[in-house]
Amino acid sequence: MIYKVLYQKDKIVSPRRETTKTLYIKANNLVDARTMVENNTPYNIELIQELTGNSLQYEKEHADNFKLTSFDQKK
């Protein structure tokens, strides 16, 4: 499954909508998606959303930065 992760670059600064970033990852479930991001980044996760069907197609066609992020699974 593909997940859209909305995040802030670090956990120190208060979240602001204007600084929210997005990444896309492939994971077995929402818990695995959250674990991968938490274990491999300093990001402050705001929301994780599963993308399927029309939502996934829309992101692929309209998101400027649609690219699946992969993490080194050795960590």
PDB file of N, CA, C and O in Angstrom:
ATOM      1  N   MET A   1       0.828  -1.170   0.000  1.00  0.00           N
ATOM      2  CA  MET A   1       0.000   0.000   0.000  1.00  0.00           C
ATOM      3  C   MET A   1       0.882   1.246   0.000  1.00  0.00           C
ATOM      4  O   MET A   1       2.002   1.234   0.511  1.00  0.00           O
ATOM      5  N   ILE A   2       0.369   2.286  -0.565  1.00  0.00           N
ATOM      6  CA  ILE A   2       1.083   3.556  -0.629  1.00  0.00           C
ATOM      7  C   ILE A   2       0.491   4.490   0.423  1.00  0.00           C
ATOM      8  O   ILE A   2      -0.727   4.597   0.570  1.00  0.00           O
ATOM      9  N   TYR A   3       1.385   5.165   1.152  1.00  0.00           N
ATOM     10  CA  TYR A   3       0.949   6.096   2.193  1.00  0.00           C
ATOM     11  C   TYR A   3       1.533   7.476   1.924  1.00  0.00           C
ATOM     12  O   TYR A   3       2.679   7.621   1.497  1.00  0.00           O
ATOM     13  N   LYS A   4       0.712   8.476   2.185  1.00  0.00           N
ATOM     14  CA  LYS A   4       1.122   9.876   2.100  1.00  0.00           C
ATOM     15  C   LYS A   4       1.389  10.332   3.531  1.00  0.00           C
ATOM     16  O   LYS A   4       0.520  10.228   4.396  1.00  0.00           O
ATOM     17  N   VAL A   5       2.591  10.836   3.771  1.00  0.00           N
ATOM     18  CA  VAL A   5       2.981  11.274   5.112  1.00  0.00           C
ATOM     19  C   VAL A   5       3.164  12.785   5.098  1.00  0.00           C
ATOM     20  O   VAL A   5       3.987  13.308   4.347  1.00  0.00           O
ATOM     21  N   LEU A   6       2.405  13.478   5.918  1.00  0.00           N
ATOM     22  CA  LEU A   6       2.558  14.917   6.091  1.00  0.00           C
ATOM     23  C   LEU A   6       3.389  15.132   7.345  1.00  0.00           C
ATOM     24  O   LEU A   6       3.104  14.550   8.392  1.00  0.00           O
ATOM     25  N   TYR A   7       4.428  15.975   7.240  1.00  0.00           N
ATOM     26  CA  TYR A   7       5.363  16.117   8.347  1.00  0.00           C
ATOM     27  C   TYR A   7       5.977  17.504   8.392  1.00  0.00           C
ATOM     28  O   TYR A   7       5.909  18.275   7.434  1.00  0.00           O
ATOM     29  N   GLN A   8       6.582  17.796   9.542  1.00  0.00           N
ATOM     30  CA  GLN A   8       7.428  18.968   9.722  1.00  0.00           C
ATOM     31  C   GLN A   8       8.868  18.467   9.764  1.00  0.00           C
ATOM     32  O   GLN A   8       9.119  17.335  10.180  1.00  0.00           O
ATOM     33  N   LYS A   9       9.805  19.294   9.341  1.00  0.00           N
ATOM     34  CA  LYS A   9      11.211  18.869   9.241  1.00  0.00           C
ATOM     35  C   LYS A   9      11.834  18.450  10.565  1.00  0.00           C
ATOM     36  O   LYS A   9      12.710  17.586  10.578  1.00  0.00           O
ATOM     37  N   ASP A  10      11.406  19.038  11.679  1.00  0.00           N
ATOM     38  CA  ASP A  10      11.960  18.622  12.969  1.00  0.00           C
ATOM     39  C   ASP A  10      10.904  18.715  14.061  1.00  0.00           C
ATOM     40  O   ASP A  10       9.834  19.290  13.862  1.00  0.00           O
ATOM     41  N   LYS A  11      11.218  18.146  15.205  1.00  0.00           N
ATOM     42  CA  LYS A  11      10.265  18.091  16.310  1.00  0.00           C
ATOM     43  C   LYS A  11      10.388  19.277  17.259  1.00  0.00           C
ATOM     44  O   LYS A  11       9.601  19.397  18.197  1.00  0.00           O
ATOM     45  N   ILE A  12      11.358  20.150  17.032  1.00  0.00           N
ATOM     46  CA  ILE A  12      11.620  21.275  17.916  1.00  0.00           C
ATOM     47  C   ILE A  12      10.684  22.452  17.635  1.00  0.00           C
ATOM     48  O   ILE A  12      10.105  23.025  18.557  1.00  0.00           O
ATOM     49  N   VAL A  13      10.543  22.805  16.365  1.00  0.00           N
ATOM     50  CA  VAL A  13       9.773  23.974  15.963  1.00  0.00           C
ATOM     51  C   VAL A  13       8.279  23.643  15.958  1.00  0.00           C
ATOM     52  O   VAL A  13       7.881  22.548  15.561  1.00  0.00           O
ATOM     53  N   SER A  14       7.474  24.580  16.393  1.00  0.00           N
ATOM     54  CA  SER A  14       6.023  24.387  16.378  1.00  0.00           C
ATOM     55  C   SER A  14       5.534  24.201  14.943  1.00  0.00           C
ATOM     56  O   SER A  14       5.960  24.926  14.044  1.00  0.00           O
ATOM     57  N   PRO A  15       4.645  23.237  14.726  1.00  0.00           N
ATOM     58  CA  PRO A  15       4.141  22.991  13.367  1.00  0.00           C
ATOM     59  C   PRO A  15       3.372  24.193  12.815  1.00  0.00           C
ATOM     60  O   PRO A  15       2.615  24.854  13.526  1.00  0.00           O
ATOM     61  N   ARG A  16       3.591  24.452  11.529  1.00  0.00           N
ATOM     62  CA  ARG A  16       2.848  25.489  10.809  1.00  0.00           C
ATOM     63  C   ARG A  16       2.442  24.911   9.465  1.00  0.00           C
ATOM     64  O   ARG A  16       3.224  24.218   8.815  1.00  0.00           O
ATOM     65  N   ARG A  17       1.246  25.193   9.062  1.00  0.00           N
ATOM     66  CA  ARG A  17       0.745  24.668   7.790  1.00  0.00           C
ATOM     67  C   ARG A  17       1.674  25.034   6.632  1.00  0.00           C
ATOM     68  O   ARG A  17       1.876  24.233   5.719  1.00  0.00           O
ATOM     69  N   GLU A  18       2.226  26.217   6.667  1.00  0.00           N
ATOM     70  CA  GLU A  18       3.080  26.690   5.578  1.00  0.00           C
ATOM     71  C   GLU A  18       4.370  25.891   5.442  1.00  0.00           C
ATOM     72  O   GLU A  18       4.981  25.893   4.373  1.00  0.00           O
ATOM     73  N   THR A  19       4.794  25.211   6.496  1.00  0.00           N
ATOM     74  CA  THR A  19       6.052  24.461   6.438  1.00  0.00           C
ATOM     75  C   THR A  19       5.836  22.951   6.388  1.00  0.00           C
ATOM     76  O   THR A  19       6.792  22.184   6.495  1.00  0.00           O
ATOM     77  N   THR A  20       4.592  22.523   6.226  1.00  0.00           N
ATOM     78  CA  THR A  20       4.300  21.093   6.130  1.00  0.00           C
ATOM     79  C   THR A  20       4.841  20.538   4.817  1.00  0.00           C
ATOM     80  O   THR A  20       4.642  21.123   3.752  1.00  0.00           O
ATOM     81  N   LYS A  21       5.518  19.420   4.908  1.00  0.00           N
ATOM     82  CA  LYS A  21       6.096  18.728   3.753  1.00  0.00           C
ATOM     83  C   LYS A  21       5.362  17.404   3.566  1.00  0.00           C
ATOM     84  O   LYS A  21       4.634  16.955   4.452  1.00  0.00           O
ATOM     85  N   THR A  22       5.561  16.783   2.404  1.00  0.00           N
ATOM     86  CA  THR A  22       4.913  15.517   2.082  1.00  0.00           C
ATOM     87  C   THR A  22       5.931  14.524   1.552  1.00  0.00           C
ATOM     88  O   THR A  22       6.823  14.883   0.783  1.00  0.00           O
ATOM     89  N   LEU A  23       5.792  13.270   1.968  1.00  0.00           N
ATOM     90  CA  LEU A  23       6.538  12.196   1.335  1.00  0.00           C
ATOM     91  C   LEU A  23       5.599  11.023   1.142  1.00  0.00           C
ATOM     92  O   LEU A  23       4.565  10.923   1.802  1.00  0.00           O
ATOM     93  N   TYR A  24       5.965  10.142   0.237  1.00  0.00           N
ATOM     94  CA  TYR A  24       5.142   8.982  -0.090  1.00  0.00           C
ATOM     95  C   TYR A  24       5.991   7.743   0.141  1.00  0.00           C
ATOM     96  O   TYR A  24       7.145   7.681  -0.283  1.00  0.00           O
ATOM     97  N   ILE A  25       5.405   6.749   0.822  1.00  0.00           N
ATOM     98  CA  ILE A  25       6.135   5.508   1.068  1.00  0.00           C
ATOM     99  C   ILE A  25       5.239   4.307   0.823  1.00  0.00           C
ATOM    100  O   ILE A  25       4.012   4.390   0.878  1.00  0.00           O
ATOM    101  N   LYS A  26       5.895   3.193   0.552  1.00  0.00           N
ATOM    102  CA  LYS A  26       5.187   1.926   0.391  1.00  0.00           C
ATOM    103  C   LYS A  26       5.422   1.128   1.665  1.00  0.00           C
ATOM    104  O   LYS A  26       6.563   0.947   2.092  1.00  0.00           O
ATOM    105  N   ALA A  27       4.329   0.649   2.274  1.00  0.00           N
ATOM    106  CA  ALA A  27       4.417  -0.118   3.512  1.00  0.00           C
ATOM    107  C   ALA A  27       3.262  -1.105   3.569  1.00  0.00           C
ATOM    108  O   ALA A  27       2.275  -0.968   2.846  1.00  0.00           O
ATOM    109  N   ASN A  28       3.396  -2.098   4.435  1.00  0.00           N
ATOM    110  CA  ASN A  28       2.356  -3.114   4.579  1.00  0.00           C
ATOM    111  C   ASN A  28       1.108  -2.581   5.257  1.00  0.00           C
ATOM    112  O   ASN A  28      -0.005  -3.009   4.951  1.00  0.00           O
ATOM    113  N   ASN A  29       1.295  -1.639   6.186  1.00  0.00           N
ATOM    114  CA  ASN A  29       0.164  -1.066   6.913  1.00  0.00           C
ATOM    115  C   ASN A  29       0.576   0.276   7.506  1.00  0.00           C
ATOM    116  O   ASN A  29       1.730   0.687   7.392  1.00  0.00           O
ATOM    117  N   LEU A  30      -0.373   0.951   8.136  1.00  0.00           N
ATOM    118  CA  LEU A  30      -0.124   2.284   8.681  1.00  0.00           C
ATOM    119  C   LEU A  30       0.937   2.260   9.783  1.00  0.00           C
ATOM    120  O   LEU A  30       1.771   3.161   9.864  1.00  0.00           O
ATOM    121  N   VAL A  31       0.904   1.241  10.619  1.00  0.00           N
ATOM    122  CA  VAL A  31       1.883   1.136  11.709  1.00  0.00           C
ATOM    123  C   VAL A  31       3.291   0.994  11.143  1.00  0.00           C
ATOM    124  O   VAL A  31       4.218   1.637  11.636  1.00  0.00           O
ATOM    125  N   ASP A  32       3.467   0.171  10.124  1.00  0.00           N
ATOM    126  CA  ASP A  32       4.778   0.018   9.491  1.00  0.00           C
ATOM    127  C   ASP A  32       5.237   1.325   8.848  1.00  0.00           C
ATOM    128  O   ASP A  32       6.415   1.675   8.912  1.00  0.00           O
ATOM    129  N   ALA A  33       4.304   2.040   8.230  1.00  0.00           N
ATOM    130  CA  ALA A  33       4.646   3.322   7.603  1.00  0.00           C
ATOM    131  C   ALA A  33       5.159   4.303   8.658  1.00  0.00           C
ATOM    132  O   ALA A  33       6.195   4.939   8.461  1.00  0.00           O
ATOM    133  N   ARG A  34       4.445   4.429   9.767  1.00  0.00           N
ATOM    134  CA  ARG A  34       4.852   5.337  10.845  1.00  0.00           C
ATOM    135  C   ARG A  34       6.212   4.910  11.417  1.00  0.00           C
ATOM    136  O   ARG A  34       7.079   5.751  11.654  1.00  0.00           O
ATOM    137  N   THR A  35       6.389   3.625  11.631  1.00  0.00           N
ATOM    138  CA  THR A  35       7.651   3.119  12.195  1.00  0.00           C
ATOM    139  C   THR A  35       8.826   3.420  11.271  1.00  0.00           C
ATOM    140  O   THR A  35       9.895   3.813  11.739  1.00  0.00           O
ATOM    141  N   MET A  36       8.641   3.242   9.972  1.00  0.00           N
ATOM    142  CA  MET A  36       9.723   3.516   9.024  1.00  0.00           C
ATOM    143  C   MET A  36      10.133   4.979   9.068  1.00  0.00           C
ATOM    144  O   MET A  36      11.325   5.286   9.083  1.00  0.00           O
ATOM    145  N   VAL A  37       9.165   5.880   9.089  1.00  0.00           N
ATOM    146  CA  VAL A  37       9.487   7.312   9.114  1.00  0.00           C
ATOM    147  C   VAL A  37      10.121   7.684  10.455  1.00  0.00           C
ATOM    148  O   VAL A  37      11.124   8.397  10.484  1.00  0.00           O
ATOM    149  N   GLU A  38       9.556   7.216  11.554  1.00  0.00           N
ATOM    150  CA  GLU A  38      10.100   7.554  12.877  1.00  0.00           C
ATOM    151  C   GLU A  38      11.514   7.024  13.082  1.00  0.00           C
ATOM    152  O   GLU A  38      12.339   7.698  13.699  1.00  0.00           O
ATOM    153  N   ASN A  39      11.808   5.826  12.575  1.00  0.00           N
ATOM    154  CA  ASN A  39      13.128   5.219  12.768  1.00  0.00           C
ATOM    155  C   ASN A  39      14.209   5.786  11.844  1.00  0.00           C
ATOM    156  O   ASN A  39      15.400   5.614  12.102  1.00  0.00           O
ATOM    157  N   ASN A  40      13.800   6.452  10.781  1.00  0.00           N
ATOM    158  CA  ASN A  40      14.775   6.887   9.784  1.00  0.00           C
ATOM    159  C   ASN A  40      14.863   8.389   9.575  1.00  0.00           C
ATOM    160  O   ASN A  40      15.661   8.851   8.760  1.00  0.00           O
ATOM    161  N   THR A  41      14.057   9.162  10.299  1.00  0.00           N
ATOM    162  CA  THR A  41      14.067  10.616  10.117  1.00  0.00           C
ATOM    163  C   THR A  41      13.870  11.319  11.455  1.00  0.00           C
ATOM    164  O   THR A  41      13.431  10.696  12.422  1.00  0.00           O
ATOM    165  N   PRO A  42      14.188  12.605  11.521  1.00  0.00           N
ATOM    166  CA  PRO A  42      13.881  13.405  12.710  1.00  0.00           C
ATOM    167  C   PRO A  42      12.531  14.107  12.582  1.00  0.00           C
ATOM    168  O   PRO A  42      12.227  14.995  13.378  1.00  0.00           O
ATOM    169  N   TYR A  43      11.726  13.731  11.608  1.00  0.00           N
ATOM    170  CA  TYR A  43      10.497  14.441  11.269  1.00  0.00           C
ATOM    171  C   TYR A  43       9.436  14.345  12.364  1.00  0.00           C
ATOM    172  O   TYR A  43       9.359  13.365  13.105  1.00  0.00           O
ATOM    173  N   ASN A  44       8.630  15.388  12.435  1.00  0.00           N
ATOM    174  CA  ASN A  44       7.453  15.428  13.290  1.00  0.00           C
ATOM    175  C   ASN A  44       6.260  15.071  12.397  1.00  0.00           C
ATOM    176  O   ASN A  44       5.810  15.893  11.600  1.00  0.00           O
ATOM    177  N   ILE A  45       5.761  13.862  12.532  1.00  0.00           N
ATOM    178  CA  ILE A  45       4.678  13.383  11.677  1.00  0.00           C
ATOM    179  C   ILE A  45       3.364  14.029  12.096  1.00  0.00           C
ATOM    180  O   ILE A  45       2.984  13.979  13.266  1.00  0.00           O
ATOM    181  N   GLU A  46       2.684  14.628  11.146  1.00  0.00           N
ATOM    182  CA  GLU A  46       1.376  15.238  11.398  1.00  0.00           C
ATOM    183  C   GLU A  46       0.245  14.283  11.055  1.00  0.00           C
ATOM    184  O   GLU A  46      -0.715  14.152  11.815  1.00  0.00           O
ATOM    185  N   LEU A  47       0.358  13.609   9.905  1.00  0.00           N
ATOM    186  CA  LEU A  47      -0.719  12.745   9.434  1.00  0.00           C
ATOM    187  C   LEU A  47      -0.153  11.712   8.471  1.00  0.00           C
ATOM    188  O   LEU A  47       0.745  12.007   7.682  1.00  0.00           O
ATOM    189  N   ILE A  48      -0.689  10.503   8.544  1.00  0.00           N
ATOM    190  CA  ILE A  48      -0.367   9.469   7.561  1.00  0.00           C
ATOM    191  C   ILE A  48      -1.690   9.012   6.966  1.00  0.00           C
ATOM    192  O   ILE A  48      -2.620   8.650   7.686  1.00  0.00           O
ATOM    193  N   GLN A  49      -1.757   9.036   5.638  1.00  0.00           N
ATOM    194  CA  GLN A  49      -2.996   8.727   4.933  1.00  0.00           C
ATOM    195  C   GLN A  49      -2.734   7.646   3.899  1.00  0.00           C
ATOM    196  O   GLN A  49      -1.815   7.773   3.089  1.00  0.00           O
ATOM    197  N   GLU A  50      -3.529   6.587   3.917  1.00  0.00           N
ATOM    198  CA  GLU A  50      -3.417   5.547   2.903  1.00  0.00           C
ATOM    199  C   GLU A  50      -4.004   6.069   1.599  1.00  0.00           C
ATOM    200  O   GLU A  50      -5.086   6.656   1.587  1.00  0.00           O
ATOM    201  N   LEU A  51      -3.290   5.854   0.508  1.00  0.00           N
ATOM    202  CA  LEU A  51      -3.767   6.279  -0.806  1.00  0.00           C
ATOM    203  C   LEU A  51      -4.158   5.053  -1.619  1.00  0.00           C
ATOM    204  O   LEU A  51      -3.356   4.137  -1.799  1.00  0.00           O
ATOM    205  N   THR A  52      -5.387   5.044  -2.106  1.00  0.00           N
ATOM    206  CA  THR A  52      -5.862   3.958  -2.958  1.00  0.00           C
ATOM    207  C   THR A  52      -6.739   4.545  -4.052  1.00  0.00           C
ATOM    208  O   THR A  52      -7.210   5.677  -3.946  1.00  0.00           O
ATOM    209  N   GLY A  53      -6.947   3.781  -5.080  1.00  0.00           N
ATOM    210  CA  GLY A  53      -7.881   4.146  -6.141  1.00  0.00           C
ATOM    211  C   GLY A  53      -7.690   5.539  -6.708  1.00  0.00           C
ATOM    212  O   GLY A  53      -6.596   5.912  -7.130  1.00  0.00           O
ATOM    213  N   ASN A  54      -8.783   6.310  -6.709  1.00  0.00           N
ATOM    214  CA  ASN A  54      -8.763   7.648  -7.293  1.00  0.00           C
ATOM    215  C   ASN A  54      -7.820   8.593  -6.551  1.00  0.00           C
ATOM    216  O   ASN A  54      -7.205   9.465  -7.165  1.00  0.00           O
ATOM    217  N   SER A  55      -7.702   8.424  -5.232  1.00  0.00           N
ATOM    218  CA  SER A  55      -6.800   9.285  -4.448  1.00  0.00           C
ATOM    219  C   SER A  55      -5.356   9.082  -4.870  1.00  0.00           C
ATOM    220  O   SER A  55      -4.609  10.049  -5.027  1.00  0.00           O
ATOM    221  N   LEU A  56      -4.963   7.837  -5.054  1.00  0.00           N
ATOM    222  CA  LEU A  56      -3.602   7.537  -5.486  1.00  0.00           C
ATOM    223  C   LEU A  56      -3.364   8.071  -6.889  1.00  0.00           C
ATOM    224  O   LEU A  56      -2.322   8.669  -7.158  1.00  0.00           O
ATOM    225  N   GLN A  57      -4.309   7.864  -7.772  1.00  0.00           N
ATOM    226  CA  GLN A  57      -4.164   8.347  -9.144  1.00  0.00           C
ATOM    227  C   GLN A  57      -4.046   9.867  -9.178  1.00  0.00           C
ATOM    228  O   GLN A  57      -3.237  10.410  -9.929  1.00  0.00           O
ATOM    229  N   TYR A  58      -4.847  10.554  -8.371  1.00  0.00           N
ATOM    230  CA  TYR A  58      -4.800  12.014  -8.312  1.00  0.00           C
ATOM    231  C   TYR A  58      -3.416  12.485  -7.854  1.00  0.00           C
ATOM    232  O   TYR A  58      -2.840  13.392  -8.455  1.00  0.00           O
ATOM    233  N   GLU A  59      -2.885  11.875  -6.801  1.00  0.00           N
ATOM    234  CA  GLU A  59      -1.557  12.270  -6.294  1.00  0.00           C
ATOM    235  C   GLU A  59      -0.489  12.047  -7.359  1.00  0.00           C
ATOM    236  O   GLU A  59       0.387  12.892  -7.542  1.00  0.00           O
ATOM    237  N   LYS A  60      -0.551  10.926  -8.058  1.00  0.00           N
ATOM    238  CA  LYS A  60       0.433  10.635  -9.105  1.00  0.00           C
ATOM    239  C   LYS A  60       0.395  11.691 -10.212  1.00  0.00           C
ATOM    240  O   LYS A  60       1.432  12.076 -10.752  1.00  0.00           O
ATOM    241  N   GLU A  61      -0.809  12.151 -10.540  1.00  0.00           N
ATOM    242  CA  GLU A  61      -0.959  13.097 -11.643  1.00  0.00           C
ATOM    243  C   GLU A  61      -0.726  14.553 -11.239  1.00  0.00           C
ATOM    244  O   GLU A  61      -0.281  15.352 -12.063  1.00  0.00           O
ATOM    245  N   HIS A  62      -1.017  14.912  -9.988  1.00  0.00           N
ATOM    246  CA  HIS A  62      -1.015  16.320  -9.612  1.00  0.00           C
ATOM    247  C   HIS A  62       0.026  16.745  -8.582  1.00  0.00           C
ATOM    248  O   HIS A  62       0.329  17.933  -8.477  1.00  0.00           O
ATOM    249  N   ALA A  63       0.576  15.811  -7.826  1.00  0.00           N
ATOM    250  CA  ALA A  63       1.570  16.186  -6.820  1.00  0.00           C
ATOM    251  C   ALA A  63       2.894  16.481  -7.518  1.00  0.00           C
ATOM    252  O   ALA A  63       3.379  15.678  -8.315  1.00  0.00           O
ATOM    253  N   ASP A  64       3.466  17.627  -7.212  1.00  0.00           N
ATOM    254  CA  ASP A  64       4.735  18.020  -7.826  1.00  0.00           C
ATOM    255  C   ASP A  64       5.870  17.082  -7.433  1.00  0.00           C
ATOM    256  O   ASP A  64       6.806  16.872  -8.204  1.00  0.00           O
ATOM    257  N   ASN A  65       5.783  16.522  -6.239  1.00  0.00           N
ATOM    258  CA  ASN A  65       6.893  15.726  -5.723  1.00  0.00           C
ATOM    259  C   ASN A  65       6.527  14.265  -5.516  1.00  0.00           C
ATOM    260  O   ASN A  65       7.065  13.626  -4.611  1.00  0.00           O
ATOM    261  N   PHE A  66       5.615  13.708  -6.338  1.00  0.00           N
ATOM    262  CA  PHE A  66       5.234  12.316  -6.138  1.00  0.00           C
ATOM    263  C   PHE A  66       6.380  11.408  -6.537  1.00  0.00           C
ATOM    264  O   PHE A  66       6.682  11.238  -7.718  1.00  0.00           O
ATOM    265  N   LYS A  67       7.008  10.832  -5.531  1.00  0.00           N
ATOM    266  CA  LYS A  67       8.098   9.888  -5.709  1.00  0.00           C
ATOM    267  C   LYS A  67       8.126   9.047  -4.446  1.00  0.00           C
ATOM    268  O   LYS A  67       8.115   9.593  -3.342  1.00  0.00           O
ATOM    269  N   LEU A  68       8.163   7.733  -4.587  1.00  0.00           N
ATOM    270  CA  LEU A  68       8.191   6.884  -3.408  1.00  0.00           C
ATOM    271  C   LEU A  68       9.540   6.998  -2.714  1.00  0.00           C
ATOM    272  O   LEU A  68      10.591   6.868  -3.341  1.00  0.00           O
ATOM    273  N   THR A  69       9.490   7.240  -1.419  1.00  0.00           N
ATOM    274  CA  THR A  69      10.693   7.321  -0.600  1.00  0.00           C
ATOM    275  C   THR A  69      10.989   5.936  -0.059  1.00  0.00           C
ATOM    276  O   THR A  69      10.083   5.232   0.387  1.00  0.00           O
ATOM    277  N   SER A  70      12.250   5.544  -0.096  1.00  0.00           N
ATOM    278  CA  SER A  70      12.624   4.254   0.495  1.00  0.00           C
ATOM    279  C   SER A  70      13.671   4.499   1.559  1.00  0.00           C
ATOM    280  O   SER A  70      14.505   5.398   1.443  1.00  0.00           O
ATOM    281  N   PHE A  71      13.613   3.686   2.597  1.00  0.00           N
ATOM    282  CA  PHE A  71      14.549   3.805   3.714  1.00  0.00           C
ATOM    283  C   PHE A  71      15.400   2.550   3.786  1.00  0.00           C
ATOM    284  O   PHE A  71      14.949   1.458   3.439  1.00  0.00           O
ATOM    285  N   ASP A  72      16.622   2.717   4.234  1.00  0.00           N
ATOM    286  CA  ASP A  72      17.508   1.583   4.452  1.00  0.00           C
ATOM    287  C   ASP A  72      16.928   0.751   5.590  1.00  0.00           C
ATOM    288  O   ASP A  72      16.825   1.246   6.713  1.00  0.00           O
ATOM    289  N   GLN A  73      16.551  -0.483   5.336  1.00  0.00           N
ATOM    290  CA  GLN A  73      15.882  -1.314   6.334  1.00  0.00           C
ATOM    291  C   GLN A  73      16.838  -1.926   7.362  1.00  0.00           C
ATOM    292  O   GLN A  73      16.395  -2.693   8.217  1.00  0.00           O
ATOM    293  N   LYS A  74      18.130  -1.611   7.304  1.00  0.00           N
ATOM    294  CA  LYS A  74      19.101  -2.151   8.252  1.00  0.00           C
ATOM    295  C   LYS A  74      19.024  -1.488   9.605  1.00  0.00           C
ATOM    296  O   LYS A  74      19.532  -2.030  10.587  1.00  0.00           O
ATOM    297  N   LYS A  75      18.391  -0.311   9.680  1.00  0.00           N
ATOM    298  CA  LYS A  75      18.320   0.432  10.940  1.00  0.00           C
ATOM    299  C   LYS A  75      17.369  -0.218  11.900  1.00  0.00           C
ATOM    300  O   LYS A  75      17.185   0.273  13.014  1.00  0.00           O
TER     301      LYS A  75
END
